[in-house]
């Protein structure tokens, strides 16, 4: 049974300058009855003097007669300042401003291909406006699938939670709960299951056998299983292993182990799948041998899922599910690695995906080397491709003419770096 965390934490966070900030739950306001013509920039202009605005969402009301805005400030006192704008007249509309409290819903187990638009449509089908849909970062665990959704009132949050929880959508049974920011939950990317499994790192490779680990860790309680992954770097003098206990208390007690046979080790609650996947990505990214079956795709936002990548892959190419071996996310490089069954499929896939638009960003597709040298910070802005052009062509481009399209031969050279 998996343990789900469904509370947004109300803990102060430290910024680089040492100033404390609080969570969005206490620094967000809802603006009602904005004119239909109002967009993000116009809303920002009205509230810019209230404080530092982290984020704004603007959406239509259910009856489409006015607009709503969700404004997230940096601090609680700035949100309070925004309340002074209530009853302000904008055109023919008199707006109201309220703190957005106890209006957040946690939802999981929706279909893997669901986007923000799909979740908003789901809420609209139940006569509720989703002001904001926030997916988690997949930077440290690519298998996370849940979202936080803000609605317009506490009553609406209660109603939607009751209506959607346990509802079946495309063979998936939704889990929907009301987020409770007061219930503080320490989040971790390790031990997302029952917290009975530990991961031991920096193990002496000569001591990496089940008998030794059984002897060392059975003193904390009954050991259910021991796993030593086979795909470890043979050149390394250290390795890692997983030990699963019958009881959670035994796993927690074992965390006090700091050394085995006088050698320092690291013992933590484990998320085996996420860790092994990160190790696989690390090996590919640091490897010196070229693998023509692996292509890279970037830039991608850090909450882009494997399912979303697979969808655009199958849509833009003639590949089948069987020809696609694996997708690995590389969030620290704002990209992904796509492993195909053979090099011809990889080349065809690279040519088809390069230059495609995805999430308002132009994608680049190349070899592992291209992702390795990728500069981060590009996932939120369009990407352009450098091509060799004459001065006449450049002047035409500067005047607003479209760039010349790359040929299949250009793509082939980019992929093979020739």
Helices and strands as residue ranges (DSSP letters): E 13-14, E 20-21, G 24-26, E 28-34, H 40-47, G 48-50, E 53-60, E 67-73, H 76-82, G 83-85, E 89-90, E 93-94, E 96-99, E 104-108, H 116-125, E 132-135, E 146-150, H 154-164, E 168-169, E 172-173, E 175-178, E 197-204, G 205-207, H 210-217, G 218-220, E 223-227, E 238-245, H 248-254, E 259-260, E 263-264, E 266-269, H 272-286, E 294-298, H 306-316, G 321-323, E 324-330, G 331-333, E 335-340, H 343-353, E 357-358, E 361-362, E 364-366, H 368-372, H 391-398, H 408-416
